[in-house]
Amino acid sequence: MPWPPDNPPLVYSHLAGREVSTWSEEWKHECEIAYLLELPPPARNAMLDGVTGSADRDARGIKGVRGEAAVAALRAEIQRLSEIRKRG
């Protein structure tokens, strides 16, 4: 069997507005945004911004790894997915 498969499964992506491969970066992005959206706001903020004053490498958050611009983009996508889900 080839890796990745020649005909990977497709799933509807709300963010892309169409079906995408479950092997695609679009689906990976949607899963990340959906995960962050489902976190309680304090946990989401800690995941995005990191834990203030912590010297622990794992507590640096997404901002400490990807930067402020990436976190701003993630927050916008989280809001967008939330609005899409509210509309049904």
C-alpha positions in Angstrom: 0.0 0.0 0.0 1.5 3.4 -1.0 2.2 5.9 1.7 0.2 8.2 1.7 -2.6 6.3 0.1 -3.5 7.1 -3.5 -7.2 7.7 -2.6 -7.2 9.0 1.0 -10.6 9.5 2.7 -12.3 12.8 2.2 -14.1 14.8 4.9 -16.0 18.1 4.8 -13.9 21.0 6.1 -15.9 23.9 7.5 -13.0 26.2 7.2 -12.2 25.3 3.6 -15.9 25.1 2.7 -15.4 21.8 0.8 -14.2 18.2 1.1 -10.5 17.8 1.8 -8.3 14.8 2.2 -7.8 13.6 5.8 -4.1 13.6 4.9 -4.0 17.3 3.9 -2.7 20.3 5.7 -6.1 21.8 5.5 -7.6 19.0 7.5 -4.7 19.1 10.0 -5.4 22.9 10.4 -9.1 22.3 10.9 -8.4 19.7 13.6 -6.1 22.0 15.4 -8.6 24.8 15.4 -11.5 22.5 16.5 -9.3 21.2 19.3 -8.5 24.8 20.5 -12.1 25.9 20.2 -13.3 23.0 22.4 -10.9 23.9 25.2 -12.3 26.0 28.1 -11.1 29.6 27.6 -8.5 29.6 30.4 -6.9 26.4 29.0 -7.1 27.7 25.5 -5.4 31.0 26.5 -2.7 29.0 28.3 -2.2 26.8 25.3 -2.0 29.8 23.0 -0.1 32.3 25.1 1.8 30.1 27.5 2.0 30.4 31.2 3.3 33.7 32.4 6.4 33.5 34.5 7.1 29.9 33.9 10.6 28.7 32.9 9.2 25.3 31.9 9.8 24.7 28.2 6.4 23.0 27.8 4.6 26.0 29.3 5.8 28.4 26.6 2.6 27.9 24.6 2.1 28.2 20.9 3.2 31.9 21.0 6.6 30.8 22.4 7.0 28.4 19.5 5.3 30.0 16.5 5.2 33.7 17.5 2.5 36.3 18.1 1.4 36.6 14.5 0.6 32.9 14.4 -1.4 33.1 17.6 -3.4 36.0 16.3 -4.2 34.0 13.1 -5.2 31.0 15.2 -7.5 33.2 17.4 -9.1 34.5 14.2 -9.7 31.0 12.9 -11.1 29.8 16.2 -13.6 32.7 16.1 -14.4 31.9 12.5 -15.1 28.2 13.2 -17.2 29.2 16.2 -19.3 31.4 14.0 -19.7 28.7 11.3 -20.8 26.2 13.9 -23.4 28.6 15.4 -24.9 29.1 11.9 -25.2 25.3 11.6 
